[in-house]
Amino acid sequence: MLALPEGAEYVMQDLKPIPLSALQHYAFCPRQCALIHNEQLWADNWHTAKGNVLHQRVDQGLPETRKGVRYERSVHVHAPQLRLVGQLDLLEVDLASGKFTPVEYKKGRSKTSDWDRIQLCAQAMCLEEMKEIRVDEGALWYWQTRRRECVVFDDALRMQTLIVIEQVATLFDSLRVPRAVYGKHCLACSLIDVCNPLWSRNDKSILYIENLFGEDDEEASE
Ligand code: SF4
């Protein structure tokens, strides 16, 4: 996907589309992403329930126009070349200039990592593919701090986003579930009971299976 030959046609119908949410799941933990999207497992906890409540509030708003800006909520996007599908929380359209600004609502606060920005950039790239336009900026709105953060979609962020999409695509196509890597984040994971990371860390049968099927198999499962 990164080295797209010019004029190439993409036949994506045999490939499972990547939901935009999978990029966040992958950022949190590749194993969680695989459990949700390759194994279709899901469980809610306090964090996911709070996120659901926030998004329900955001999604309920009707489209409206204020001061020359059209506000569209729960905007569906589908970008076959990027292999992405999903929904934008909010799309602002400046009626005078035709400028599109995707806005993503987050329940927490601004982070030092780029993951929220990558998810937003992926939304912008979906809009670009669908509408054949350029989207230069978006915004993240953090519920906890009530702050709106402007995000510029520069070349570096776009490249980072493409790399993550590629990593998630590889995970999807492998149909594998990577081994658990226990960390502090596991305590906030809604799938901790399903994943059982401490148990699988000590489970020597995984090594046995990997030895049985050889080195290639081990690499593919990481
Ligand atoms: S419990 Fe930890 S290792 Fe398991 S899926 Fe969740 S974050 Fe990943």
Boltz pocket constraint, residues with backbone or C-beta under 6 A from the ligand:
constraints:
  - pocket:
      binder: B
      contacts: [[A, 28], [A, 29], [A, 30], [A, 31], [A, 32], [A, 35], [A, 179], [A, 180], [A, 181], [A, 182], [A, 183], [A, 185], [A, 186], [A, 187], [A, 189], [A, 190], [A, 191], [A, 192], [A, 195], [A, 196], [A, 197]]
      max_distance: 6.0
